[in-house]
Amino acid sequence: MIAKPWHSSYDPGVPREIALESITLPGILARTASTYPDATAIRFVNAKISYAHFAELVSAFAGALEHLGLQRGDRVAIHLPNLPQTLIAFYGTLAAGGVAVMTNPLYVPREIEHQWRDAGCKIAVTADFLFTGSVAEARSKLPVQTWIVASIPEMLAFPLNVLAPFQLRHQSPPAIANVPAEPNVHRFAELLRSHRENVSSLWERVGSSRSTESDLAVLQYTGGTTGVAKGAMLTHRNLASNAAQNAAWFPAARPGKEVFMAALPFFHVFGLTVGMSYPILIGAEMVVVPNPRDIRGLVRAIEHHHVTIFPIVPSMVRAISSLPKIDDANLSSIRVCVSGSAPLPEATLRRFEELTGGKIIEGFGLTEASPVTHCNPVQGERLVNSIGLPLPNTDCRIVSVDDSSTDVAPGEAGELLIRGPQVMRAYWNQPNETAATLREGWLYTGDLATMDENGYFRIVGRKKEMIVAGGYKIYPDEVDRVLALHPDVLESATIGVPDEKRGETVKSFVVLQNGREVQPPELMAFCAKHLAPYKVPKQIEVRRELPKSSVMKILRRQLLEEELAKKR
């Protein structure tokens, strides 16, 4: 393999290239269950499931799907928050030869209909309170023929399995519902009970399966915040390779002993790989948390279960660090946090590391790459607001925005291109989008980045979000990094808004730290000290909060739509 600039910056023990296995995701689980049968796989409130038991449940669910008529390649919608049933349904679907379509439980009927009709879902696994809610509104328009309905209490241990229904029924909104009996609607727990006997082990099932690593495993939808959602076709090889790449990046991880915080949604590819597939690969315990916005609940789970590795996003870091009386909490079990989705202000990073004694490393990924492509070293030099180095077996280029055949010089901004085993096969039923995104083996990310002489990459914005004001190119992330330096600013989002003279002009939206007051002119003056005049926001709007996705990523497009609506 030809040496790349980033190889010299790798931690000791991290290989430039790893040998990739011919294995499916259920195959990885079966092997882990054989190696660590008694190790805890899943923690959920007061319930504990060992790897051996987890594998049994997965095999039983796969058998149930086959009994319900699932054929190889059939699509199964998994429409759940983070629950043990989500893990069982995901691996059970794959073990039966199906394709998982991970679906955000916050989706409204229109979004559910688009995704499931596009994917051709024949079976759906959902929760009782969703089945009687958003699903009920869309059901007549959906292609689903068979429904499997899960309920939160069915995976709890005594006495909470008895007490929880009362609490769940009276919370707002309710997280439990009565589902009347009807044909083709099956209870999750009852299916498991009826298929646990006389079912082959997961290891036997994997050995006799017709599925291979080249088969499609997941249709992962992306682009819903920037246009019509597209289904990224991720194979077993894509996802297994990315789990292995993550494992290679953390050679100090202790197989069979680490405890992962599984709070990032499994329906999102970051949570799917870094919060599920990677920990299963190394036999780690997953502390499953259904609501990542319950910050007090997260802190209690860290303390109680002694979480050691925490996949996280910046808004969670900020929320934990600013929680009242957080200094009284014991978060010292945390060794490493992997942060993605947005830049993390240095002050916030340092504050969190003081609280935990652990280390935050920022990385980067995208749905089309399963998702992780870059990460800062765990032991070596970490550059704040850098996405770090390409993972093993990952190649990168930065090309001119105006001429994609020309690579830019180190330090110059251009479009980031990625090549590696984690890159998707294609977009489902989107040949034009596929042709525009996958070219000659390279994934054109649409992200604008720079690379320094040591191989560290930095994202400066999205190609579609780049602001062109008076002929000058302005990267929103650069403006937001400067605003993050102001002591009164908690978070910000910068966009380009139409302007008669400049074509576009810069507008920033900021949320202030609790109890702080600062006026927009002061923030503009602060920016003027750190940015060229043409980059300084001409408008700054102070808000109580910024719009965020289900994984708490700031939605710049929604802010732009609001601005455009004002001008209509």
RAJO-V781092 format. One record per backbone hydrogen bond with DSSP energy under -0.5 kcal/mol. CO is the residue of the C=O (numbers start at 1). NH is the residue of the N-H. If there is no record, write none. Layout:
co=CO nh=NH
co=CO nh=NH
This chain:
co=4 nh=7
co=4 nh=8
co=5 nh=8
co=6 nh=9
co=7 nh=10
co=11 nh=14
co=13 nh=15
co=16 nh=393
co=18 nh=20
co=21 nh=23
co=24 nh=28
co=25 nh=29
co=26 nh=30
co=27 nh=31
co=28 nh=32
co=29 nh=33
co=30 nh=34
co=31 nh=35
co=32 nh=36
co=36 nh=39
co=37 nh=52
co=39 nh=51
co=41 nh=286
co=42 nh=49
co=43 nh=288
co=44 nh=47
co=47 nh=44
co=49 nh=41
co=49 nh=42
co=50 nh=54
co=51 nh=55
co=52 nh=56
co=53 nh=57
co=54 nh=58
co=55 nh=59
co=56 nh=60
co=57 nh=61
co=58 nh=62
co=59 nh=63
co=60 nh=64
co=61 nh=65
co=62 nh=66
co=63 nh=67
co=64 nh=68
co=65 nh=70
co=66 nh=69
co=71 nh=74
co=74 nh=99
co=75 nh=122
co=75 nh=123
co=76 nh=101
co=77 nh=79
co=77 nh=125
co=78 nh=80
co=78 nh=103
co=79 nh=127
co=81 nh=83
co=83 nh=86
co=83 nh=87
co=84 nh=88
co=85 nh=89
co=86 nh=90
co=87 nh=91
co=88 nh=92
co=89 nh=93
co=90 nh=94
co=91 nh=95
co=92 nh=96
co=93 nh=98
co=94 nh=97
co=97 nh=73
co=99 nh=76
co=100 nh=102
co=100 nh=219
co=101 nh=78
co=104 nh=107
co=108 nh=111
co=108 nh=112
co=109 nh=113
co=110 nh=114
co=111 nh=115
co=112 nh=116
co=113 nh=117
co=114 nh=118
co=115 nh=119
co=116 nh=120
co=116 nh=121
co=120 nh=75
co=122 nh=145
co=122 nh=146
co=123 nh=77
co=124 nh=126
co=124 nh=148
co=125 nh=79
co=126 nh=150
co=127 nh=130
co=127 nh=131
co=128 nh=132
co=130 nh=133
co=130 nh=135
co=130 nh=136
co=133 nh=137
co=134 nh=138
co=135 nh=138
co=135 nh=139
co=138 nh=141
co=139 nh=142
co=146 nh=124
co=147 nh=186
co=148 nh=126
co=148 nh=150
co=149 nh=188
co=150 nh=128
co=151 nh=154
co=152 nh=155
co=153 nh=156
co=157 nh=160
co=157 nh=161
co=159 nh=162
co=159 nh=163
co=160 nh=164
co=163 nh=166
co=163 nh=167
co=164 nh=168
co=165 nh=169
co=166 nh=170
co=167 nh=171
co=168 nh=175
co=171 nh=173
co=178 nh=180
co=182 nh=185
co=184 nh=147
co=184 nh=186
co=186 nh=149
co=187 nh=191
co=188 nh=192
co=189 nh=193
co=190 nh=194
co=191 nh=195
co=192 nh=195
co=192 nh=196
co=193 nh=196
co=196 nh=199
co=201 nh=205
co=202 nh=206
co=203 nh=207
co=204 nh=208
co=205 nh=209
co=206 nh=209
co=212 nh=215
co=213 nh=237
co=215 nh=236
co=217 nh=100
co=218 nh=220
co=218 nh=234
co=219 nh=221
co=220 nh=232
co=222 nh=230
co=223 nh=226
co=223 nh=227
co=230 nh=222
co=230 nh=232
co=231 nh=428
co=232 nh=220
co=232 nh=234
co=233 nh=235
co=233 nh=425
co=234 nh=217
co=234 nh=218
co=235 nh=239
co=236 nh=240
co=237 nh=241
co=238 nh=242
co=239 nh=243
co=240 nh=244
co=241 nh=245
co=242 nh=246
co=243 nh=247
co=244 nh=248
co=245 nh=249
co=246 nh=250
co=247 nh=250
co=250 nh=253
co=253 nh=255
co=254 nh=257
co=254 nh=258
co=258 nh=285
co=259 nh=308
co=259 nh=309
co=260 nh=262
co=260 nh=287
co=261 nh=263
co=261 nh=311
co=262 nh=289
co=265 nh=268
co=265 nh=271
co=268 nh=272
co=269 nh=273
co=270 nh=274
co=270 nh=275
co=271 nh=275
co=272 nh=277
co=273 nh=278
co=276 nh=280
co=277 nh=281
co=278 nh=282
co=279 nh=284
co=280 nh=283
co=282 nh=256
co=285 nh=260
co=285 nh=287
co=286 nh=43
co=286 nh=288
co=287 nh=262
co=290 nh=292
co=291 nh=294
co=293 nh=295
co=294 nh=298
co=295 nh=299
co=296 nh=300
co=297 nh=301
co=298 nh=302
co=299 nh=303
co=300 nh=304
co=301 nh=305
co=302 nh=306
co=302 nh=307
co=308 nh=335
co=308 nh=336
co=309 nh=261
co=310 nh=338
co=312 nh=340
co=313 nh=316
co=313 nh=317
co=314 nh=318
co=315 nh=319
co=316 nh=320
co=317 nh=321
co=318 nh=322
co=320 nh=323
co=323 nh=326
co=325 nh=328
co=326 nh=329
co=329 nh=331
co=331 nh=334
co=335 nh=359
co=336 nh=310
co=337 nh=339
co=337 nh=361
co=338 nh=312
co=339 nh=363
co=340 nh=314
co=343 nh=345
co=345 nh=349
co=346 nh=350
co=347 nh=351
co=348 nh=352
co=349 nh=353
co=350 nh=354
co=351 nh=355
co=352 nh=356
co=353 nh=357
co=355 nh=331
co=359 nh=337
co=359 nh=361
co=361 nh=339
co=362 nh=376
co=364 nh=373
co=364 nh=374
co=366 nh=369
co=366 nh=371
co=367 nh=370
co=368 nh=424
co=371 nh=366
co=373 nh=391
co=374 nh=364
co=375 nh=389
co=381 nh=377
co=381 nh=383
co=382 nh=384
co=383 nh=386
co=388 nh=457
co=389 nh=375
co=391 nh=394
co=395 nh=419
co=397 nh=417
co=398 nh=408
co=399 nh=415
co=403 nh=400
co=403 nh=406
co=405 nh=407
co=406 nh=400
co=409 nh=412
co=414 nh=449
co=415 nh=399
co=416 nh=445
co=417 nh=397
co=418 nh=443
co=419 nh=395
co=420 nh=423
co=426 nh=233
co=427 nh=430
co=430 nh=434
co=431 nh=435
co=432 nh=436
co=433 nh=437
co=434 nh=438
co=437 nh=439
co=437 nh=444
co=439 nh=442
co=442 nh=439
co=442 nh=444
co=443 nh=418
co=443 nh=445
co=446 nh=463
co=447 nh=416
co=448 nh=460
co=448 nh=461
co=449 nh=414
co=450 nh=458
co=451 nh=411
co=452 nh=455
co=456 nh=452
co=457 nh=387
co=457 nh=388
co=458 nh=450
co=460 nh=477
co=460 nh=478
co=461 nh=448
co=462 nh=465
co=462 nh=466
co=463 nh=466
co=467 nh=469
co=467 nh=474
co=468 nh=470
co=469 nh=472
co=472 nh=469
co=472 nh=474
co=474 nh=467
co=474 nh=476
co=475 nh=478
co=475 nh=479
co=476 nh=480
co=477 nh=481
co=478 nh=482
co=479 nh=483
co=480 nh=484
co=481 nh=485
co=482 nh=485
co=483 nh=486
co=486 nh=489
co=488 nh=513
co=491 nh=511
co=493 nh=509
co=495 nh=497
co=495 nh=507
co=497 nh=505
co=499 nh=503
co=502 nh=470
co=502 nh=504
co=503 nh=499
co=505 nh=497
co=506 nh=538
co=506 nh=539
co=507 nh=495
co=508 nh=541
co=509 nh=493
co=510 nh=543
co=511 nh=490
co=511 nh=491
co=513 nh=516
co=519 nh=522
co=519 nh=523
co=520 nh=524
co=521 nh=525
co=522 nh=526
co=523 nh=527
co=524 nh=528
co=525 nh=529
co=526 nh=529
co=526 nh=530
co=527 nh=530
co=527 nh=531
co=532 nh=535
co=532 nh=536
co=533 nh=536
co=539 nh=508
co=541 nh=510
co=543 nh=512
co=547 nh=555
co=549 nh=552
co=553 nh=549
co=554 nh=556
co=555 nh=559
co=556 nh=560
co=557 nh=561
co=558 nh=562
co=559 nh=563
co=560 nh=564
co=561 nh=565
co=562 nh=566
co=563 nh=567
co=564 nh=567
co=565 nh=568
